[in-house]
Amino acid sequence: PEKGISIKIVDIDLKILNQMNSISKDENYYTISPGDVLTFTVWGLNDIFPITGISGQTTNPLNSRTVGTNGEIYFPYIGKTKLSGYTIEEARDLIYEKLSKQFVDPQIDLTIAKFNENRKAYLLGEFLDPQPIYIGIETVSLTDAIGIAKGLDPKSSNAKQIFVIRSNNNKEVIYRFDLSTSEKFLVTNEFYLKPKDVVYV
């Protein structure tokens, strides 16, 4: 308060949650970001793009590319290509389009071998096992996060005071959850965490 900072606190119920999800329904798609390690497999061109591993799992570091701070990778026969902000499907289509100028109908597979370090959310306070977690391709609900942390500490936690602290475009919002009764977990099942969220009990 002494700095004139006002942070909005929102008490979450099903009505508010449905409004939030209808506004941000497309935000849960994972997009590539700087620091991600991408692994490419180009089928049928083993002389140029060698494949190693078992059951189609690529372990050859020559096929891995780290997305730079500028969002770009360097790919053979294509050069520098910006992939930051693309979904995996969009990035695969882009590489296919550019590689098609050199090869006939190249068959490309793209996976994320490692997520960048900034895609963590933090579980803090009165959990049985507080810890950081990765927010990757698969969505992580607040219920999932509570399960990963092995639940709330039955001796010291206050189930009426569970907070998710989120900063979005330099605007901080604190979401408050009351999980004092079992039916209120219906809300946390549909509330999805984002990178850099802090869940505090």
C-alpha positions in Angstrom: 0.0 0.0 0.0 2.8 2.4 0.8 3.9 2.2 -2.9 0.4 2.7 -4.2 0.2 -0.9 -5.6 -3.2 -2.5 -5.8 -3.4 -6.2 -6.4 -6.8 -7.7 -7.2 -7.9 -10.7 -5.2 -10.5 -12.9 -7.0 -12.5 -15.5 -5.1 -13.0 -18.4 -7.5 -16.3 -20.2 -7.9 -17.7 -22.2 -10.8 -19.4 -19.2 -12.3 -16.3 -17.0 -12.4 -14.2 -20.0 -13.6 -16.6 -20.6 -16.5 -16.2 -16.9 -17.5 -12.4 -17.2 -17.3 -12.3 -20.4 -19.4 -14.6 -18.9 -22.1 -12.2 -15.9 -22.4 -9.0 -17.9 -22.4 -10.0 -21.2 -24.0 -7.2 -21.1 -26.6 -4.4 -20.2 -24.1 -3.8 -23.7 -22.9 -2.2 -24.8 -26.2 1.6 -25.1 -25.7 3.7 -22.8 -27.8 7.4 -23.1 -28.4 9.5 -20.6 -26.5 13.3 -19.8 -26.2 15.2 -22.4 -24.3 13.1 -25.3 -25.5 15.1 -28.2 -27.0 13.3 -29.6 -30.1 14.0 -33.0 -31.6 13.3 -33.5 -35.2 13.0 -36.8 -37.1 12.9 -36.8 -40.9 11.8 -40.2 -42.1 13.2 -41.8 -45.2 16.3 -39.5 -45.5 18.7 -41.3 -43.1 21.8 -40.4 -45.1 21.1 -36.7 -44.5 19.1 -36.8 -41.3 20.4 -39.9 -39.4 18.0 -41.6 -37.0 19.2 -43.5 -33.9 17.4 -45.1 -31.0 14.8 -47.8 -30.3 11.2 -47.9 -31.4 11.5 -44.6 -33.2 12.8 -42.7 -30.2 15.5 -40.3 -31.5 18.5 -39.9 -29.3 20.9 -38.4 -31.8 21.9 -34.9 -30.7 22.5 -33.9 -34.3 18.7 -33.9 -34.6 18.1 -31.7 -31.6 17.9 -27.9 -31.8 17.7 -25.4 -28.9 15.5 -22.4 -29.5 17.6 -19.3 -29.1 16.8 -16.2 -27.2 15.6 -14.7 -30.5 13.1 -17.6 -30.9 15.0 -19.1 -33.8 16.7 -22.4 -34.6 19.1 -23.3 -37.4 17.9 -26.3 -39.5 19.9 -27.9 -42.3 18.8 -27.0 -45.9 16.5 -24.3 -44.4 18.7 -22.0 -42.4 17.5 -19.8 -39.6 13.8 -20.2 -38.8 11.7 -18.6 -36.1 9.6 -21.1 -34.2 8.9 -19.2 -31.0 5.2 -18.7 -30.5 4.2 -21.6 -32.7 2.4 -24.7 -31.6 4.2 -28.0 -32.3 1.8 -28.7 -35.2 2.4 -25.2 -36.7 6.2 -25.6 -36.3 6.1 -29.0 -38.0 4.0 -27.6 -40.9 6.5 -24.7 -41.3 9.5 -27.0 -41.4 7.7 -29.3 -43.8 6.9 -26.3 -46.1 10.5 -25.0 -46.2 12.1 -28.5 -46.5 9.7 -29.3 -49.4 11.7 -26.9 -51.5 14.7 -29.3 -51.3 13.0 -32.7 -50.9 9.9 -34.4 -52.1 7.2 -34.8 -49.5 9.6 -35.0 -46.4 8.0 -36.8 -43.5 8.8 -34.9 -40.3 8.2 -35.6 -36.7 8.8 -32.9 -34.0 8.8 -33.3 -30.2 10.0 -31.2 -27.3 12.9 -33.1 -25.6 13.3 -30.5 -22.9 11.2 -27.5 -21.8 12.9 -24.3 -20.9 13.5 -23.5 -17.2 11.1 -20.6 -17.2 8.1 -22.9 -17.5 7.9 -23.7 -13.8 5.1 -23.1 -11.4 5.8 -23.2 -7.7 3.9 -25.0 -4.9 4.7 -23.2 -1.6 3.5 -23.1 1.9 1.6 -25.8 3.8 1.8 -28.7 1.4 3.1 -32.0 2.5 5.7 -31.8 -0.3 6.1 -28.3 -1.6 8.1 -28.1 -4.9 8.4 -26.5 -8.3 6.6 -28.2 -11.2 6.9 -27.9 -15.0 4.0 -26.7 -17.1 4.6 -28.4 -20.4 2.4 -29.6 -23.2 0.0 -31.4 -20.9 -2.2 -29.0 -18.9 -1.9 -29.1 -15.1 -5.0 -28.3 -13.1 -4.8 -27.0 -9.5 -6.1 -30.4 -8.4 -3.2 -32.1 -10.3 -0.7 -29.7 -8.5 -2.2 -30.4 -5.1 -1.8 -34.1 -5.8 1.9 -33.7 -7.0 2.6 -32.0 -3.7 0.9 -34.9 -1.9 -1.9 -32.8 -0.6 -2.3 -30.2 2.1 -0.7 -30.6 5.5 -3.5 -31.7 7.8 -1.9 -30.2 10.8 -0.9 -26.8 9.6 -2.8 -25.9 6.4 -5.9 -23.8 6.0 -8.0 -25.2 3.2 -10.0 -22.0 3.0 -7.0 -20.0 2.1 -5.4 -21.4 -1.0 -4.0 -18.7 -3.3 -2.7 -18.7 -6.9 -0.5 -15.7 -7.5 -0.3 -14.9 -11.2 1.5 -12.1 -13.1 0.1 -11.4 -16.6 1.6 -8.6 -18.7 2.8 -6.9 -15.5 -0.6 -7.1 -13.9 -0.7 -9.2 -10.8 -3.9 -11.1 -9.8 -4.4 -13.3 -6.8 -7.0 -16.1 -7.1 -8.3 -17.4 -3.8 -9.8 -20.9 -3.4 -11.8 -22.4 -0.5 -11.3 -26.2 -0.5 -12.8 -26.8 3.0 -15.5 -29.1 1.5 -15.0 -31.9 -1.1 -17.4 -30.5 -3.7 -15.3 -27.4 -4.0 -12.6 -29.5 -5.8 -14.9 -29.3 -8.8 -13.5 -25.8 -9.3 -9.8 -26.8 -9.0 -10.3 -29.5 -11.6 -11.0 -26.9 -14.2 -8.5 -24.2 -13.1 -5.3 -24.7 -15.1 -1.9 -23.4 -13.9 0.4 -21.3 -16.1 4.2 -20.9 -16.0 5.4 -18.7 -13.1 2.2 -19.2 -11.2 2.8 -19.5 -7.4 0.3 -21.7 -5.5 0.5 -20.8 -1.8 -1.3 -22.5 1.0 
